[in-house]
């Protein structure tokens, strides 16, 4: 099962990628339910670096420690939980940035290994995740389109 959301952003892929480069600065503005973001190993978007974040989804506090597993500037950021048993159910999450003329289509994906029964039993939780992803897309669009400085440099 893949939970997915896409948003068109009136900015080139480099500007969108600048958003991810500056997560320490923009994380709390990205979504009202975002609580904390910190780098735990490394301090930028490089494969192997680890970050930790907290957010509320559907009223539940989520704490995630993830490792960057793939970074292709300026089109892909992929990460996975550092806790290996969690990777069985949640093998990867990603943001894909596809150029569309002078704009970009940004797609967020959460890949889950759950069958139809689990999906049905957890429908409300998955709907809350979808809504969270949708609002992240709306806010990313607003932040990137109104903060062109995000596209300059790759430091946090």
DOPAVEX-215793 format. One record per residue (C-alpha): residue number from 1; residue in three letters; x, y, z; chain. Coordinates in Angstrom, 1 decimal. Example, Ala and Ser with C-alpha at 12.3 -4.5 7.8 and 13.67 -1.06 7.14 Angstrom:
// residues 2
@k->1, r->ALA, px->12.3, py->-4.5, pz->7.8, c->A
@k->2, r->SER, px->13.7, py->-1.1, pz->7.1, c->A
// end
This chain:
// residues 156
@k->1, r->UNK, px->0.0, py->0.0, pz->0.0, c->A
@k->2, r->UNK, px->1.3, py->3.4, pz->-0.9, c->A
@k->3, r->UNK, px->-0.1, py->6.6, pz->0.6, c->A
@k->4, r->UNK, px->0.6, py->9.4, pz->-1.8, c->A
@k->5, r->UNK, px->-0.1, py->13.1, pz->-2.3, c->A
@k->6, r->UNK, px->1.1, py->15.5, pz->-5.0, c->A
@k->7, r->UNK, px->1.2, py->19.3, pz->-5.3, c->A
@k->8, r->UNK, px->2.3, py->21.6, pz->-8.1, c->A
@k->9, r->UNK, px->4.7, py->24.3, pz->-6.9, c->A
@k->10, r->UNK, px->5.5, py->27.3, pz->-9.0, c->A
@k->11, r->UNK, px->9.3, py->27.0, pz->-8.6, c->A
@k->12, r->UNK, px->12.0, py->25.0, pz->-10.2, c->A
@k->13, r->UNK, px->13.2, py->21.7, pz->-8.6, c->A
@k->14, r->UNK, px->16.3, py->23.4, pz->-7.1, c->A
@k->15, r->UNK, px->14.0, py->25.7, pz->-5.1, c->A
@k->16, r->UNK, px->11.9, py->22.8, pz->-3.8, c->A
@k->17, r->UNK, px->15.0, py->20.9, pz->-2.9, c->A
@k->18, r->UNK, px->16.2, py->24.0, pz->-1.0, c->A
@k->19, r->UNK, px->13.1, py->23.5, pz->1.2, c->A
@k->20, r->UNK, px->14.4, py->20.0, pz->2.2, c->A
@k->21, r->UNK, px->17.9, py->21.4, pz->2.7, c->A
@k->22, r->UNK, px->16.5, py->23.8, pz->5.3, c->A
@k->23, r->UNK, px->14.2, py->21.5, pz->7.2, c->A
@k->24, r->UNK, px->15.7, py->22.6, pz->10.6, c->A
@k->25, r->UNK, px->14.4, py->26.1, pz->9.8, c->A
@k->26, r->UNK, px->11.1, py->25.3, pz->8.1, c->A
@k->27, r->UNK, px->9.9, py->22.1, pz->9.8, c->A
@k->28, r->UNK, px->7.6, py->23.8, pz->12.4, c->A
@k->29, r->UNK, px->6.0, py->26.1, pz->9.7, c->A
@k->30, r->UNK, px->5.5, py->23.2, pz->7.4, c->A
@k->31, r->UNK, px->2.5, py->21.8, pz->9.3, c->A
@k->32, r->UNK, px->0.8, py->23.0, pz->12.5, c->A
@k->33, r->UNK, px->1.1, py->19.5, pz->14.0, c->A
@k->34, r->UNK, px->4.9, py->19.4, pz->13.6, c->A
@k->35, r->UNK, px->6.6, py->19.5, pz->16.9, c->A
@k->36, r->UNK, px->10.4, py->18.8, pz->16.6, c->A
@k->37, r->UNK, px->13.1, py->18.2, pz->14.0, c->A
@k->38, r->UNK, px->16.7, py->17.5, pz->14.6, c->A
@k->39, r->UNK, px->19.7, py->16.0, pz->12.9, c->A
@k->40, r->UNK, px->21.2, py->13.2, pz->14.9, c->A
@k->41, r->UNK, px->24.0, py->12.0, pz->12.6, c->A
@k->42, r->UNK, px->25.3, py->14.4, pz->10.0, c->A
@k->43, r->UNK, px->23.7, py->17.7, pz->9.3, c->A
@k->44, r->UNK, px->22.4, py->17.6, pz->5.7, c->A
@k->45, r->UNK, px->20.8, py->15.5, pz->3.0, c->A
@k->46, r->UNK, px->23.4, py->12.8, pz->2.5, c->A
@k->47, r->UNK, px->22.8, py->9.1, pz->2.4, c->A
@k->48, r->UNK, px->23.4, py->7.6, pz->5.8, c->A
@k->49, r->UNK, px->22.6, py->10.7, pz->7.8, c->A
@k->50, r->UNK, px->19.9, py->10.4, pz->10.5, c->A
@k->51, r->UNK, px->17.3, py->12.8, pz->11.6, c->A
@k->52, r->UNK, px->14.6, py->12.6, pz->14.3, c->A
@k->53, r->UNK, px->11.2, py->14.2, pz->14.1, c->A
@k->54, r->UNK, px->8.0, py->14.4, pz->16.1, c->A
@k->55, r->UNK, px->4.5, py->15.2, pz->14.8, c->A
@k->56, r->UNK, px->0.9, py->14.6, pz->15.7, c->A
@k->57, r->UNK, px->-1.2, py->12.7, pz->13.2, c->A
@k->58, r->UNK, px->-4.9, py->12.2, pz->14.0, c->A
@k->59, r->UNK, px->-4.2, py->13.4, pz->17.6, c->A
@k->60, r->UNK, px->-1.5, py->10.8, pz->18.2, c->A
@k->61, r->UNK, px->2.1, py->11.7, pz->18.9, c->A
@k->62, r->UNK, px->4.5, py->10.1, pz->16.4, c->A
@k->63, r->UNK, px->8.2, py->9.9, pz->17.0, c->A
@k->64, r->UNK, px->10.4, py->8.8, pz->14.1, c->A
@k->65, r->UNK, px->14.1, py->8.4, pz->13.7, c->A
@k->66, r->UNK, px->15.0, py->7.8, pz->10.1, c->A
@k->67, r->UNK, px->18.0, py->7.4, pz->7.9, c->A
@k->68, r->UNK, px->18.4, py->8.9, pz->4.4, c->A
@k->69, r->UNK, px->18.6, py->6.0, pz->2.0, c->A
@k->70, r->UNK, px->18.7, py->7.8, pz->-1.3, c->A
@k->71, r->UNK, px->19.3, py->11.4, pz->-2.3, c->A
@k->72, r->UNK, px->19.3, py->12.6, pz->-5.9, c->A
@k->73, r->UNK, px->19.6, py->16.3, pz->-6.2, c->A
@k->74, r->UNK, px->17.2, py->18.0, pz->-7.0, c->A
@k->75, r->UNK, px->14.7, py->15.3, pz->-7.6, c->A
@k->76, r->UNK, px->14.5, py->12.7, pz->-4.8, c->A
@k->77, r->UNK, px->14.8, py->12.4, pz->-1.0, c->A
@k->78, r->UNK, px->14.1, py->8.9, pz->0.4, c->A
@k->79, r->UNK, px->14.4, py->7.7, pz->3.9, c->A
@k->80, r->UNK, px->13.5, py->4.8, pz->6.2, c->A
@k->81, r->UNK, px->13.1, py->4.1, pz->9.9, c->A
@k->82, r->UNK, px->16.4, py->3.3, pz->11.7, c->A
@k->83, r->UNK, px->14.5, py->0.7, pz->13.8, c->A
@k->84, r->UNK, px->14.8, py->-2.4, pz->11.6, c->A
@k->85, r->UNK, px->11.6, py->-4.1, pz->12.8, c->A
@k->86, r->UNK, px->9.6, py->-1.0, pz->11.9, c->A
@k->87, r->UNK, px->11.1, py->-1.2, pz->8.3, c->A
@k->88, r->UNK, px->9.1, py->-4.5, pz->7.9, c->A
@k->89, r->UNK, px->5.9, py->-2.5, pz->7.9, c->A
@k->90, r->UNK, px->7.3, py->0.9, pz->6.7, c->A
@k->91, r->UNK, px->10.1, py->0.2, pz->4.3, c->A
@k->92, r->UNK, px->10.4, py->3.8, pz->2.9, c->A
@k->93, r->UNK, px->9.1, py->7.3, pz->2.7, c->A
@k->94, r->UNK, px->10.1, py->9.7, pz->-0.1, c->A
@k->95, r->UNK, px->9.6, py->13.0, pz->-1.8, c->A
@k->96, r->UNK, px->9.9, py->13.1, pz->-5.6, c->A
@k->97, r->UNK, px->10.3, py->16.4, pz->-7.4, c->A
@k->98, r->UNK, px->9.6, py->16.4, pz->-11.1, c->A
@k->99, r->UNK, px->10.2, py->19.4, pz->-13.3, c->A
@k->100, r->UNK, px->7.2, py->20.8, pz->-15.2, c->A
@k->101, r->UNK, px->8.5, py->23.7, pz->-17.2, c->A
@k->102, r->UNK, px->9.3, py->26.4, pz->-14.7, c->A
@k->103, r->UNK, px->7.3, py->24.6, pz->-12.0, c->A
@k->104, r->UNK, px->7.7, py->21.3, pz->-10.1, c->A
@k->105, r->UNK, px->5.3, py->18.5, pz->-9.2, c->A
@k->106, r->UNK, px->6.2, py->17.3, pz->-5.7, c->A
@k->107, r->UNK, px->4.9, py->13.8, pz->-4.7, c->A
@k->108, r->UNK, px->5.2, py->12.5, pz->-1.2, c->A
@k->109, r->UNK, px->4.9, py->8.7, pz->-0.7, c->A
@k->110, r->UNK, px->4.7, py->6.5, pz->2.3, c->A
@k->111, r->UNK, px->5.2, py->2.8, pz->1.4, c->A
@k->112, r->UNK, px->3.5, py->0.4, pz->3.8, c->A
@k->113, r->UNK, px->3.5, py->-3.4, pz->3.9, c->A
@k->114, r->UNK, px->-0.1, py->-4.0, pz->5.1, c->A
@k->115, r->UNK, px->-2.8, py->-6.2, pz->3.6, c->A
@k->116, r->UNK, px->-6.4, py->-5.2, pz->2.9, c->A
@k->117, r->UNK, px->-7.6, py->-6.3, pz->6.3, c->A
@k->118, r->UNK, px->-5.1, py->-4.2, pz->8.2, c->A
@k->119, r->UNK, px->-5.8, py->-1.3, pz->5.8, c->A
@k->120, r->UNK, px->-9.5, py->-1.5, pz->6.5, c->A
@k->121, r->UNK, px->-9.1, py->-1.9, pz->10.3, c->A
@k->122, r->UNK, px->-6.9, py->1.2, pz->10.4, c->A
@k->123, r->UNK, px->-8.8, py->3.3, pz->7.8, c->A
@k->124, r->UNK, px->-9.2, py->6.2, pz->10.2, c->A
@k->125, r->UNK, px->-5.5, py->6.3, pz->11.0, c->A
@k->126, r->UNK, px->-4.6, py->6.1, pz->7.3, c->A
@k->127, r->UNK, px->-7.1, py->8.8, pz->6.4, c->A
@k->128, r->UNK, px->-5.5, py->11.0, pz->9.1, c->A
@k->129, r->UNK, px->-2.1, py->10.4, pz->7.5, c->A
@k->130, r->UNK, px->-3.5, py->11.3, pz->4.0, c->A
@k->131, r->UNK, px->-4.9, py->14.5, pz->5.4, c->A
@k->132, r->UNK, px->-1.6, py->15.3, pz->7.1, c->A
@k->133, r->UNK, px->0.3, py->14.7, pz->3.8, c->A
@k->134, r->UNK, px->-2.2, py->16.9, pz->1.9, c->A
@k->135, r->UNK, px->-1.7, py->19.8, pz->4.3, c->A
@k->136, r->UNK, px->2.1, py->19.4, pz->4.2, c->A
@k->137, r->UNK, px->1.8, py->19.8, pz->0.4, c->A
@k->138, r->UNK, px->-0.3, py->22.9, pz->0.7, c->A
@k->139, r->UNK, px->2.1, py->24.5, pz->3.2, c->A
@k->140, r->UNK, px->5.2, py->23.4, pz->1.3, c->A
@k->141, r->UNK, px->3.8, py->25.2, pz->-1.8, c->A
@k->142, r->UNK, px->3.2, py->28.3, pz->0.2, c->A
@k->143, r->UNK, px->6.6, py->28.3, pz->1.8, c->A
@k->144, r->UNK, px->8.6, py->27.6, pz->-1.4, c->A
@k->145, r->UNK, px->6.7, py->30.0, pz->-3.5, c->A
@k->146, r->UNK, px->7.0, py->32.9, pz->-1.0, c->A
@k->147, r->UNK, px->10.6, py->32.2, pz->0.2, c->A
@k->148, r->UNK, px->12.9, py->32.2, pz->-2.8, c->A
@k->149, r->UNK, px->15.9, py->32.3, pz->-0.5, c->A
@k->150, r->UNK, px->15.3, py->28.5, pz->0.1, c->A
@k->151, r->UNK, px->16.9, py->27.8, pz->-3.3, c->A
@k->152, r->UNK, px->20.2, py->29.4, pz->-2.4, c->A
@k->153, r->UNK, px->22.8, py->27.1, pz->-0.8, c->A
@k->154, r->UNK, px->22.4, py->23.8, pz->0.9, c->A
@k->155, r->UNK, px->23.0, py->24.6, pz->4.6, c->A
@k->156, r->UNK, px->20.4, py->24.3, pz->7.3, c->A
// end
